[in-house]
Amino acid sequence: MGYIKNELDVKDVRRICMIYKDFKDKKLSALGLGAMRLPIMNGDSDGRIDEEQTAKMVDYALDHGINYFDTAYGYHDGQSEIVMGKVLGRYPRESYYLADKFPGYDLSNMDKVESIFEEQLKKCGTDYFDFYLFHNVYEKNIDLYMDEKYGIMEYLKKQKEAGRIKHLGFSCHGRYDTLKRFLDTYGDDLEFCQIQLNYLDWKLQDAKAKVELLNEYEIPIWVMEPLRGGKLALLSDENSEKLKVCRPDEEIPAWGFRFLQSIPGVTMVLSGMSDMKQLMENTATFAEEKPLTEKEMKVLMEVTDSMLDILPCTACRYCTSHCPKKLDIPTLLSLYNESRFNMTIITQMAVGAMPKDQRPDACIGCKSCEAVCPQMLKISEAMKDFAQKLEQPAGL
């Protein structure tokens, strides 16, 4: 795309080759740099960010057209905001967009919105956030987020009126119904929504339905985990070959991004890049928009299906009417299927949001559900296995 002058009138014009998306009065780089997986000092803790390497990555990102940077209160043991503020502070404030989030995933923070917001501004060394989000709306915290006694929305709206927040949105790891409930309540005040979206979760977490819902509400989509924590960057030889036949020159990680370029409503794709190699490869991918053809999408969905080792629950709910413990078996099986691919903190949080007598370990193994299951699923065995998996350490 040659020389492009940032609409923010940055004095030092850079050689930029980047796709841009329109959002309100802004042009956002289609790729954003997420600051959750920054490089850390060799063999050190997550909180010991390699500031020198991070600075080099930010320099490269800005030089190649990335103008959106995303951090959060809890990233890197609270150090991400500090380091990103320091590194970005070397540049004119108007030359980049900074996003941060209110950490309501920790329920103890609900009555601290004012103090935390002020702390975040100080840590980032800024007077305002271009984008600010309710962090991770899900089943366990949605009621508290909406509880007027905490006044979270009211406070954030005031900060927006004061110009300390330019655009207000939310991220959501919750189920479809939770997402819809938050939109129904606050949709008029929310300008964008960040969801976990990739070609695996298109089916595994039914992200497809969430995308359709957000498009219905005309809420622009921000994407997190486009490569599912890197798991979609390295496929089996068999699946890699299927994709190579379609696009011989396309690298495997790029397929995850090309998929997202094919989804209506996607405005921002965030990638938590932890080294220069990842950053260089991803910026090269976003130098041009190459959405998948119908044939290529079909092949990619076949690859997705081959990766899914799931129980084919159709959510007919015959089982729930026969369960003496009144467990929401379809929801539990959906979460179990996610854990079979990769047990994550998000899955654990979703189960943890359920009442204790509704979790997998509440199953008594009576098999009443199995007697009426049209798919003849071994539900009792799944519940036992799920309960055991939940006791193990989770990944990202």
C-alpha positions as CSV (number, residue, x, y, z in Angstrom):
1,M,0.0,0.0,0.0
2,G,3.1,2.2,-0.1
3,Y,3.3,5.4,1.9
4,I,0.2,6.1,4.0
5,K,-0.1,9.0,6.3
6,N,-1.9,8.1,9.5
7,E,-5.2,10.0,9.8
8,L,-3.9,11.2,13.2
9,D,-1.3,13.4,11.4
10,V,1.8,11.8,12.9
11,K,4.8,13.9,12.0
12,D,7.1,11.0,11.4
13,V,5.5,9.4,8.3
14,R,6.3,5.7,8.2
15,R,6.3,3.1,5.5
16,I,3.0,1.4,6.3
17,C,1.5,-1.7,4.7
18,M,-1.6,-2.5,6.8
19,I,-5.3,-3.0,6.4
20,Y,-7.4,-0.4,8.2
21,K,-11.0,-0.6,9.4
22,D,-13.3,2.3,9.9
23,F,-14.7,2.8,13.4
24,K,-16.6,5.9,14.2
25,D,-14.2,8.7,13.3
26,K,-11.1,6.5,13.5
27,K,-9.2,4.3,11.2
28,L,-8.0,1.3,13.2
29,S,-5.3,-1.1,12.1
30,A,-7.1,-4.4,11.4
31,L,-4.5,-6.1,13.6
32,G,-4.0,-5.0,17.2
33,L,-1.1,-5.9,19.5
34,G,-2.4,-7.6,22.7
35,A,-0.2,-7.2,25.7
36,M,-1.1,-10.4,27.6
37,R,1.8,-12.5,26.3
38,L,4.7,-10.0,26.1
39,P,8.2,-11.4,26.1
40,I,9.5,-12.1,29.6
41,M,13.0,-12.4,31.0
42,N,14.5,-15.8,30.4
43,G,13.3,-18.3,33.1
44,D,11.6,-15.6,35.1
45,S,8.1,-15.1,36.3
46,D,5.2,-13.8,34.2
47,G,5.5,-10.4,35.9
48,R,9.1,-9.9,34.7
49,I,8.5,-8.5,31.3
50,D,11.5,-8.0,29.0
51,E,11.0,-4.3,28.5
52,E,13.8,-3.9,25.9
53,Q,12.3,-6.6,23.6
54,T,8.8,-5.2,24.2
55,A,10.0,-1.7,23.1
56,K,11.5,-3.2,19.9
57,M,8.2,-4.9,19.2
58,V,6.2,-1.8,19.7
59,D,8.6,0.1,17.5
60,Y,8.2,-2.4,14.7
61,A,4.4,-2.5,15.2
62,L,4.0,1.3,14.8
63,D,6.5,1.3,11.9
64,H,4.3,-1.2,10.1
65,G,0.9,0.4,10.7
66,I,-0.4,-1.1,13.9
67,N,-2.0,1.6,15.9
68,Y,-4.1,-0.3,18.5
69,F,-2.6,-1.7,21.7
70,D,-4.6,-3.6,24.3
71,T,-3.6,-4.1,27.9
72,A,-5.5,-5.0,31.1
73,Y,-5.2,-4.7,34.9
74,G,-4.3,-8.3,35.5
75,Y,-2.0,-9.0,32.6
76,H,1.6,-10.1,33.5
77,D,0.8,-9.9,37.3
78,G,-0.2,-6.2,36.9
79,Q,2.9,-5.2,35.0
80,S,1.6,-5.0,31.5
81,E,-0.1,-1.6,32.0
82,I,3.1,-0.2,33.4
83,V,5.4,-1.5,30.7
84,M,3.1,-0.6,27.8
85,G,2.6,2.9,29.2
86,K,6.3,3.4,29.5
87,V,7.1,2.0,26.0
88,L,4.2,3.8,24.2
89,G,5.0,7.0,26.2
90,R,8.0,7.5,23.9
91,Y,5.6,8.4,21.1
92,P,3.1,11.2,20.7
93,R,-0.1,10.3,22.5
94,E,-2.2,10.9,19.4
95,S,-0.1,8.5,17.3
96,Y,-1.7,5.3,18.8
97,Y,-4.9,4.0,20.4
98,L,-4.7,2.4,23.9
99,A,-7.3,0.0,25.3
100,D,-7.7,-1.1,28.9
101,K,-10.3,-2.9,31.0
102,F,-12.1,-2.8,34.3
103,P,-11.2,-6.1,36.0
104,G,-14.6,-7.4,37.0
105,Y,-13.5,-11.0,36.5
106,D,-12.3,-10.6,40.1
107,L,-15.6,-10.1,42.0
108,S,-13.7,-8.3,44.9
109,N,-13.1,-5.4,42.5
110,M,-16.7,-4.5,41.9
111,D,-16.8,-1.7,44.5
112,K,-13.5,-0.3,43.4
113,V,-14.2,1.0,39.9
114,E,-13.1,4.6,40.7
115,S,-9.9,3.8,42.5
116,I,-8.9,1.1,39.9
117,F,-9.6,3.4,37.0
118,E,-7.5,6.2,38.4
119,E,-4.7,3.7,39.2
120,Q,-4.8,2.4,35.6
121,L,-4.5,5.9,34.1
122,K,-1.5,6.4,36.4
123,K,0.1,3.1,35.5
124,C,-0.3,3.7,31.8
125,G,1.0,7.3,32.1
126,T,-2.0,8.7,30.2
127,D,-4.9,11.1,30.8
128,Y,-7.4,9.0,28.9
129,F,-8.1,5.6,27.3
130,D,-9.2,5.5,23.7
131,F,-11.0,2.2,24.4
132,Y,-12.2,0.9,27.7
133,L,-14.0,-2.4,28.4
134,F,-15.9,-4.3,31.0
135,H,-13.5,-7.2,31.3
136,N,-14.9,-10.7,30.8
137,V,-18.7,-10.5,31.2
138,Y,-19.8,-14.1,32.1
139,E,-22.3,-16.0,34.2
140,K,-20.7,-15.4,37.6
141,N,-20.2,-11.6,37.3
142,I,-23.0,-10.3,35.1
143,D,-25.4,-9.6,38.0
144,L,-22.7,-7.7,39.8
145,Y,-21.7,-5.7,36.7
146,M,-25.3,-4.6,36.4
147,D,-26.0,-4.0,40.1
148,E,-26.7,-0.3,40.6
149,K,-25.2,-0.3,44.1
150,Y,-21.7,-0.6,42.5
151,G,-22.5,2.0,39.8
152,I,-20.0,0.7,37.4
153,M,-21.8,1.6,34.2
154,E,-22.8,5.0,35.6
155,Y,-19.2,5.8,36.6
156,L,-17.7,4.7,33.2
157,K,-20.3,6.7,31.3
158,K,-19.3,9.8,33.4
159,Q,-15.6,9.2,32.4
160,K,-16.7,9.0,28.8
161,E,-18.5,12.3,29.1
162,A,-15.4,13.8,30.6
163,G,-13.3,12.6,27.7
164,R,-11.3,10.1,29.8
165,I,-12.8,7.3,27.9
166,K,-13.3,7.8,24.2
167,H,-15.1,4.5,23.4
168,L,-16.8,2.1,25.8
169,G,-17.3,-1.7,25.2
170,F,-17.0,-5.1,26.8
171,S,-15.3,-8.4,26.4
172,C,-17.3,-11.6,26.9
173,H,-16.4,-15.2,27.5
174,G,-20.0,-16.0,28.6
175,R,-22.5,-18.1,26.8
176,Y,-24.9,-16.8,24.2
177,D,-27.7,-16.0,26.7
178,T,-25.3,-14.1,28.9
179,L,-24.1,-12.0,25.9
180,K,-27.6,-11.3,24.9
181,R,-28.7,-10.3,28.3
182,F,-25.8,-7.7,28.6
183,L,-26.6,-6.3,25.2
184,D,-30.4,-6.1,26.0
185,T,-29.5,-4.1,29.2
186,Y,-26.6,-1.9,28.0
187,G,-26.6,-2.2,24.2
188,D,-27.3,1.5,23.7
189,D,-24.2,2.5,25.7
190,L,-21.8,-0.1,24.3
191,E,-19.9,0.6,21.1
192,F,-18.0,-2.7,20.6
193,C,-17.7,-6.2,21.9
194,Q,-14.6,-8.5,22.2
195,I,-15.2,-12.2,21.9
196,Q,-13.1,-15.4,21.5
197,L,-13.4,-16.1,17.9
198,N,-11.5,-18.5,15.7
199,Y,-12.3,-21.3,13.3
200,L,-12.2,-23.9,16.0
201,D,-14.5,-22.0,18.4
202,W,-16.8,-21.2,15.5
203,K,-18.2,-24.7,16.2
204,L,-16.7,-25.7,19.6
205,Q,-18.1,-22.6,21.5
206,D,-20.7,-21.8,18.9
207,A,-19.0,-18.4,18.3
208,K,-21.0,-18.4,15.0
209,A,-24.2,-17.7,17.0
210,K,-22.5,-14.9,19.0
211,V,-21.3,-13.2,15.8
212,E,-24.8,-13.3,14.3
213,L,-26.2,-11.8,17.5
214,L,-23.7,-9.0,17.5
215,N,-24.3,-8.3,13.9
216,E,-28.0,-8.2,14.6
217,Y,-27.3,-5.5,17.3
218,E,-25.0,-3.7,14.9
219,I,-22.1,-4.0,17.5
220,P,-18.6,-4.1,15.9
221,I,-16.7,-7.2,16.8
222,W,-13.3,-7.3,18.4
223,V,-11.5,-10.7,18.3
224,M,-9.4,-12.3,21.0
225,E,-7.6,-15.6,20.7
226,P,-7.6,-15.7,16.9
227,L,-5.2,-18.6,16.9
228,R,-6.6,-20.1,20.2
229,G,-3.4,-19.3,22.2
230,G,-1.2,-20.5,19.3
231,K,-2.8,-23.9,18.9
232,L,-4.1,-23.1,15.4
233,A,-0.6,-22.1,14.3
234,L,0.6,-25.7,14.1
235,L,-1.7,-28.3,12.6
236,S,-1.2,-32.0,11.9
237,D,0.7,-32.8,8.6
238,E,-2.6,-34.1,7.2
239,N,-4.6,-31.0,7.9
240,S,-1.7,-28.7,6.8
241,E,-1.6,-30.5,3.5
242,K,-5.3,-30.0,2.9
243,L,-4.9,-26.2,3.4
244,K,-1.7,-26.1,1.3
245,V,-3.6,-27.6,-1.6
246,C,-5.9,-24.6,-1.5
247,R,-3.3,-21.9,-1.0
248,P,0.2,-23.2,-1.5
249,D,1.9,-20.0,-0.4
250,E,-0.3,-19.3,2.7
251,E,1.3,-20.1,6.0
252,I,-0.8,-22.2,8.4
253,P,-1.2,-19.4,11.1
254,A,-2.4,-17.0,8.4
255,W,-5.4,-19.3,7.8
256,G,-6.7,-18.3,11.2
257,F,-6.6,-14.6,10.2
258,R,-8.0,-15.2,6.7
259,F,-10.9,-16.9,8.3
260,L,-11.6,-13.8,10.4
261,Q,-11.3,-11.6,7.3
262,S,-14.2,-13.6,6.0
263,I,-16.5,-13.0,9.0
264,P,-19.0,-10.0,8.7
265,G,-18.7,-7.5,11.5
266,V,-15.1,-8.2,12.5
267,T,-13.3,-4.8,12.9
268,M,-10.3,-5.5,15.2
269,V,-8.3,-8.7,15.5
270,L,-6.1,-8.8,18.6
271,S,-3.1,-11.1,18.8
272,G,-1.0,-11.6,21.9
273,M,2.3,-11.8,20.2
274,S,5.3,-12.7,22.4
275,D,8.3,-12.4,20.0
276,M,9.4,-10.4,17.0
277,K,9.0,-13.4,14.6
278,Q,5.2,-13.7,15.4
279,L,4.8,-10.0,15.0
280,M,6.6,-9.9,11.7
281,E,4.6,-12.8,10.3
282,N,1.3,-11.4,11.5
283,T,1.9,-7.9,10.2
284,A,2.8,-9.4,6.8
285,T,-0.5,-11.3,6.8
286,F,-2.4,-8.1,7.5
287,A,-0.8,-6.3,4.6
288,E,-3.7,-7.4,2.5
289,E,-7.2,-8.7,2.9
290,K,-7.7,-12.2,1.4
291,P,-10.9,-13.6,2.7
292,L,-11.6,-17.3,2.1
293,T,-13.7,-18.5,-0.9
294,E,-16.7,-20.7,-0.4
295,K,-14.6,-23.7,-1.3
296,E,-11.7,-22.8,1.0
297,M,-14.1,-22.2,3.9
298,K,-15.6,-25.7,3.3
299,V,-12.1,-27.2,3.5
300,L,-11.3,-25.3,6.6
301,M,-14.4,-26.5,8.3
302,E,-13.5,-30.1,7.4
303,V,-10.1,-29.5,9.1
304,T,-12.0,-28.1,12.1
305,D,-14.3,-31.1,12.3
306,S,-11.2,-33.4,12.3
307,M,-9.9,-31.6,15.3
308,L,-13.1,-31.9,17.3
309,D,-13.3,-34.9,19.6
310,I,-16.7,-34.1,21.0
311,L,-19.9,-35.8,22.3
312,P,-22.6,-35.1,19.7
313,C,-25.2,-33.7,22.1
314,T,-28.0,-32.0,20.2
315,A,-29.4,-30.3,23.3
316,C,-32.8,-32.0,23.0
317,R,-33.0,-31.9,26.8
318,Y,-34.7,-35.2,27.2
319,C,-32.0,-35.9,29.8
320,T,-32.7,-33.0,32.0
321,S,-36.3,-34.0,32.6
322,H,-35.1,-37.4,33.9
323,C,-32.1,-36.2,36.0
324,P,-32.9,-36.5,39.8
325,K,-30.3,-33.8,40.5
326,K,-31.8,-31.4,37.9
327,L,-28.4,-30.9,36.2
328,D,-28.2,-28.8,33.0
329,I,-26.6,-31.7,31.2
330,P,-26.5,-30.1,27.7
331,T,-24.6,-27.1,29.0
332,L,-22.2,-29.3,31.0
333,L,-21.6,-31.5,28.0
334,S,-20.8,-28.4,25.9
335,L,-18.3,-27.3,28.5
336,Y,-16.9,-30.9,28.7
337,N,-16.4,-30.9,24.9
338,E,-14.3,-27.7,25.3
339,S,-12.2,-29.4,28.1
340,R,-11.6,-32.4,25.9
341,F,-9.8,-30.2,23.4
342,N,-8.1,-28.1,26.0
343,M,-9.0,-27.4,29.6
344,T,-8.8,-23.6,30.0
345,I,-9.2,-21.1,32.8
346,I,-12.3,-19.9,31.0
347,T,-13.9,-23.3,31.1
348,Q,-13.1,-23.6,34.8
349,M,-14.6,-20.1,35.4
350,A,-17.8,-21.1,33.5
351,V,-18.3,-24.2,35.7
352,G,-17.3,-22.2,38.8
353,A,-20.1,-19.8,38.1
354,M,-22.6,-22.6,38.5
355,P,-24.2,-23.5,41.9
356,K,-22.2,-26.3,43.5
357,D,-25.1,-28.7,43.3
358,Q,-25.2,-28.2,39.5
359,R,-21.6,-29.0,38.7
360,P,-20.3,-32.3,37.1
361,D,-19.3,-33.8,40.5
362,A,-23.0,-33.6,41.6
363,C,-23.8,-36.4,39.1
364,I,-24.7,-39.5,41.1
365,G,-24.2,-41.9,38.1
366,C,-27.8,-43.2,38.1
367,K,-27.9,-43.3,34.3
368,S,-31.5,-42.1,34.1
369,C,-30.4,-39.6,31.5
370,E,-28.7,-42.2,29.4
371,A,-31.9,-44.3,29.2
372,V,-33.6,-41.5,27.2
373,C,-30.7,-40.0,25.3
374,P,-31.4,-40.3,21.5
375,Q,-27.7,-40.2,20.8
376,M,-27.0,-43.0,23.4
377,L,-24.3,-40.9,25.0
378,K,-22.5,-42.2,28.1
379,I,-23.3,-39.1,30.1
380,S,-22.4,-40.5,33.5
381,E,-18.9,-41.4,32.3
382,A,-18.6,-37.9,30.8
383,M,-19.6,-36.2,34.1
384,K,-17.1,-38.3,36.1
385,D,-14.3,-37.5,33.6
386,F,-15.2,-33.8,33.5
387,A,-15.1,-33.6,37.3
388,Q,-11.6,-35.1,37.3
389,K,-10.4,-32.7,34.5
390,L,-11.6,-29.7,36.5
391,E,-9.3,-30.6,39.3
392,Q,-6.3,-30.4,37.0
393,P,-4.3,-27.2,36.3
394,A,-5.7,-25.3,33.3
395,G,-4.0,-23.6,30.4
396,L,-4.8,-20.3,28.8
